[in-house]
């Protein structure tokens, strides 16, 4: 009897062990996405040295415990976690195992298929190509569905230097979208918010040019990088090398974001003014975070992460204290900081407590940092916008308060400006008139002295040519005397014109007998015409007269005849004349030549604008190009308009009309 009892005592545990039901996940067409963790059992291998064959032994198999939670969370665990379960798949399509948490160092899947052991490795320390598909988290493709409905038994070995969080899902291809919407929908929304805030605050910075906005943008980037790339695993889309780098050093983004966040808070809240002691403490914390960065990049990732956990609690508390101190001093934008960093602190506490196993882990707790930081950056952006509106209101109020004073000042200023403007305008008019007179004077001197000086040079050349008779020498001396007298008269006329210009005198009309004036003009240009063997002709009825300023009319005709001789070939003809005008009370005066003529464009340029146009004569004579401009002004001053008719190689006809004498 004792023998039977002893046998039963030994046999019962073994029988109970093998009779124990294995947890199972059922995939059907109606249920193609299952949160599998409550349907598995797990065991913590503290030695982290057990193999699959060892954990399958009864001594270890009976230590597996049902996982009852949606997620397993062990905190920072220097051990290996084994997950054991089975899957039945009656959907007719492939099934996948998903571990929807990015920061797991190594994952090894074991299962038997057709009598052979299959092993697949994945994790942040394994190539991305080991995953069934490229997405945040880790994925394994299971064998095709068994038509007989037999279960596929599997083991997972999980180990990580980060906090160990294991969310396990079994799904078909049709159910994948549901998993990723459930696990990463908040992150996609978060990314959209970050992009919108980036452009919004870049626009504000462009208008305001304040360094606070740059600190905020730096905080926004580094915090979003930590949440999206490191914490939630979107680094997989950047390629293997970038993903490995972020996996190894991405935790440093926490310290970097806090460094930007502290600088932003001090700058925006004017910490040096309202809370100098807290500001100094925050600056010390910023420098201590540099030690964390050095620790991480030196390869001590676990130590760096512990330091960052400490800073993740200290920094929000200090910023909240700074915000509260500043808000108590009536700086209203600080309220946004107070609420924003309080929300972030609450999210950090919830996430940390869940990771460390102090709170029950739920799917939403994985999103705690995402949601908390998203709300925080929105509130901080509101603070920046509110400050912009506050500055704008203050500016408007200041403008309104000073408007009356500005108006009074403007009245006095306008009076002074008006007086000074009148004085300045008068001076400018005098200066402009002086410049115009100088230019015209140069043009007149050029035209009126060129002919007699040229004649003198020719006569002197004749005198010194030798072989001259006494009679010829006497005649040449008389002509030299005549040219010198002409220069003297011309000088008197120019001085008279300059005086009238400086004193702004109007033309002094008088009765002028045109035949006498024409004869004087021809005599003045006699030598120049003889040099080119040009015939000068006067065409006017005796007694024809007009009313004009004689000095100005003489200068007009001298210029026109001089130009006619200049642009006429040797042996040509120049005619100066007058006849009854189209209007009965006016006389038309003209100068015609048989010279080279002008095109229609050249005629339009000559009489149509105020610019100076100069051409060489038929004997390469040079001029200033100002003669015609002077002629136009004097003719208009005496009541006429200079007109031109011309054809190329057929000559030119200048004419204008003046009042006839009565």
Order of alpha helices (4+ residues) and beta strands (2+ residues): alpha-beta-beta-beta-alpha-alpha-beta-beta-beta-beta-beta-beta-beta-beta-beta-alpha-alpha-alpha-alpha-alpha-alpha-alpha-alpha-alpha-alpha-beta-alpha-alpha-beta-beta-alpha-beta-beta-alpha-alpha-beta-beta
